[in-house]
């Protein structure tokens, strides 16, 4: 199984956004949590690694990106992601 990297497309398999394709923006150094941007609405979420898997070609094709947000976190989102290291 290949590892999840920045800018990879992933499928959310658990949680409130289950079944959505998203793109990885950033992750913690141990890859225990990922910051993702959902393709359908551009919302940014921080989710644990057990809620994600790499999306297949068909999943990426069927769930096209419908937003034009930049793939970067703002200061507050980055602080939230980094705070998870110490919790």
HELIX and SHEET records of a PDB file:
HELIX    1   1 UNK A   49  UNK A   51  5                                   3    
HELIX    2   2 UNK A   57  UNK A   62  1                                   6    
HELIX    3   3 UNK A   75  UNK A   83  1                                   9    
HELIX    4   4 UNK A   84  UNK A   86  5                                   3    
SHEET    1   A 5 UNK A  44  UNK A  48  0                                        
SHEET    2   A 5 UNK A  33  UNK A  38 -1                                        
SHEET    3   A 5 UNK A  21  UNK A  27 -1                                        
SHEET    4   A 5 UNK A   9  UNK A  12 -1                                        
SHEET    5   A 5 UNK A  52  UNK A  54 -1                                        
END                                                                             
